[in-house]
Amino acid sequence: MSCNSPHGACLADPSVGTVQCLCEEHFSVPNCAPEPCYPNPCQNGGICQPSNKSYTCFCRLGFSGGNCSTVAVDPHPSKPSSTEVLGPSPGGTVQCTVNVPCNFPVYTTGDSSGTLPKVTTGPKSPDIAVTLNATVADNSTGLPGFTYLTPVTTISAIPGQKQLCINIGNSQDVTDSACFHVIFNDNNTSSMTVPSPLPAFPSQTNAMAKFVSPTPPDNTSLPCSDPNTGCHFLVFSEPTNSTGDCPAVSARSPGVLVFPTSAGQGDQC
């Protein structure tokens, strides 16, 4: 057996009559061939995931294609509408706690004029209160065209599953809506409706990075319209007090890929 590669060396074991290749980083046994994700074939900040002897590229928002080389084209929508590209997508489940303000984002696509869409509260369960914060243009998503963010705050004193719809439109008409299941948990219902939580992080201080509104709450369920290419959602954080830099974000669950953190609206990341 020969490694037949400048990126490895042969190690013989005379006692058993075998030869083994010792390979450099990013090169794999038995012959020290380059790993499929080295160098990274995914363009425009895409994340490469090896699969047997091949790879799959997971693209940042605004890019597509096998190697993330295709730049999304501005669709110039004719009317404001909700978007399924960013979660929570319509039909998702948001987990909240009774008597605690619960925040999550709603993303919309405006029309080609660049005018802010009109976002209003639609049909909802009678025992929840809803506040819609100011709608702002959000250019940090990487999507082409006009993407807007409306932070939603809801609260209820009564546990159980509720429904909440958000209407999107222009000054004349409602042109679309996004509806969500909102489950309010208390100490008696949380064990029945919420999956077992992940281990908690240590208690945080003001000097530590933390997630902020309108990051979807813990245990929120986000429907995925295309599981083959992956589904995107944004989380929001604050810069650390010590440096002012955006914090690094990582995942504790398999199958979750995290793109580098970037500056968002205002002082958020």
N, C-alpha and C positions, 0 to 999 in steps of 0.2 A: 504494500500500500504506500502511496506517495501523496503528500499534501498537495503537491503541484500548484502551489500558490506562494507568492511573496509575502502573504499575510499570515503565515503559520509556520510551525516547525514540527518535525516528526519526533515523537518520543517512543522509543522502543522498550518493550518489556520482555527481556529474554526468558524470563521464568515461564511465561505462557506463550511466547512466540508471537506477540501481537505488536502492532504499531498504531499509535494514536496521534491525531493531529491536535496541537495546541494552537488556537487561533487568536488573532488580535480582536479587540473590541469591534463590533459590527460585522464580524465575519463568523460563519457558522461551520461547525463540524458536519460531516466528516472530512470535507475537502477544503474548508476555509473559504467557501464561496461567500460573496457579499450578501448581507441580509437584504430582503426586498425593499426595506424602508431606508436603506443607506446607499447613497445620499438620498435625502427626502425627495421623492418624485412629485409631491403635492405642492402646487404653486399657490401663491397669494395667501400664505399663512395656513394652508390646509394641514390637517393632522393625518399622518399615515399610520394605518393599523395593519401589521402583517397578517396574512392568512395563508397557511401552508407555505408554498414557495412564491406566492403572489402577494398583493397588497390591496387595500381599499383606502381611498382618500375621503375624508370627511371635511367638507368645505366650510369656510366661513360664510356668514350671510352675505349675499350679493355675488357669490361665485358658484359654479356648478361644473359638471363634466368629470370624466374619469380622473383627471389630474388637477381639477379645480382651475382650469385655464379659461373657462368661459365666463365672461362678465355678464351679469344679468342686465337686461335691457329695461329701461324705464317703460312700464306698461301704459303710462298716460291714462289712468282710469277715468271713465266718464263721470263717475259719481263716487262720493265717499263710501267706504265699506270697511268691515272688519277684515283682519288678516289672519289666516291660519298658519302663516310662516313663523310667527312668534307666539309663544305661549304666555299665559294660559289661553289656549284656543277655545272657541265657543264649544260648549258641551263639557268643559272640564269641571272638575270638582275642587273647590277651595275649602280647606279645613280651617276653622276659626274656633275661638273660645268665647263662651257667653260673657257678656259685659266687658269685653275687651275689643277696642277698635281693631278691625281686621283690614289689611291693605293688600291690594294686588293691582297689577297694571292691565290696562286694556290698550292694545295697539290698533290703530286704524290707518287706512290708506286714503289720503285726500284726493281730490280731483286735480286735473292738470293745471288749474289756475294757481295752485299753491295756497288757496284760501283755507284757513283752519276749518276742519269739519265741526259741525255742531253735535256735541255729545250730550245726551240727556238720559235720565233714568227712565227705563221702560217698565213693562209689567214685572211685578215682584211680589213676593210673599208679604202679607200685611204686617207681620210682626218683626220686620227688620227696617232699620234706618240706613239711608245711603247718602253719602256725600261724594260728589264728583269734584276732584281738584282740577285746577286749570289745565287745559289741553295745551301741549307744547310740541313744536316740531322737534323730532329726535333724529339727528343726523348721525348718531353714534352706532346705529344698528347695522350699517353697512349695506342696507337695502337701497336699490335705486328708487328714484321718484320721491314722493312726499309721504313720509312715515310720521305718525303723530302718536304721542303717549298721553293717556289720561289716567292718572292714579285714582283708584276707587277705594273709598273707605266705607265699610259697612259694620253694623253692630246690632246685636240682639240680646235680649235678656232671657229668651226662651230657647232651650236646646232643641236640636233636631235639624232635619234637612230642609233648606229653604231654596227658593228659586229667585234668580235675579237676572233681568235682561237690561242691557244697555243699548239705547238707540243711537244710531249714527246717521247723520244726514247733512243737509245744507240749510240755508235760511228758509227754504220753502217746504221741504219734504224730509221725511225719514226714509233713507235709502237702504238701510241695512240694520241688523241688530245682532248682538252677541249675548247669548244666554248661558248662565253658569248655575251649577248646583253648589250651594253654600251650606256646609254642615257646621253647625255650632255645637261644640262639645262642652260638657262640664265634667266634674269628677265622676259622675255616674255613667255617662255615655261615652267618654273618650276611649275607654278600653274596648268598646264594641265597634267603634267606627274608625279608629285610627290604628294603622299598623304599628308594630313595636318600634319605638324610636331608636335611632342610631345613638351610639354612646355620645354623651354630651361633651362639649369642649369645656376646658377650665373657665371659671368665671372671668369675665372680661373687664378691663378698665378702660378709661377714656383714651389711654395711650395705645390700645390694641385695635386692630382692624375689626370691623363688624359689618354685617349686612344691615341695610336700611331699607325703608319703604321706597318704592313699591315692590320689593322682592316678594314673590309669592310665599305664603306662610308654609311652615313645615307640614309635610304629609299631603300637600296639594297634589292632585292627580291631573296630569296634562295629556290629553289625547294626542296621538301622533298620526298625522295624515300620511306620512311616508316613512315607515320604519326602516326601509332599505337604505335610504340616504341619510337618515337621522333627523331628529326634530330639535329645533332650537328654542331656548328661552333665555332671557336675560336675568341676571341677578345684579343688585345694586349694592355698593359698599361705599364707605367713607375712607379717605386717605388717613394714614396714621398720623397722629399728632406730632410724632418726633421728627418725621422727615417730610411729610406732605405728599409722599408718593402713593400711587395706587397699590393696594396690597395684592399679593399673589393669591390666586384662588385655585384649589385643588379638589378633586373628587374622592370620596371614600367608598363609592359603590362601583363595582365592575360595569363596564359598558358605558360609562359616562366620560365624555371627553370635554376638557375645559380649554377654551382658547385664551390667549393672553389678555389680561385686563387692560382696558384703555380708559381714558378720561371721557366722562359722559356730560350730562347737563349740569351746569353750575359747579358745585364742589363735589359731585358724586363721581364714582368710577363704575 
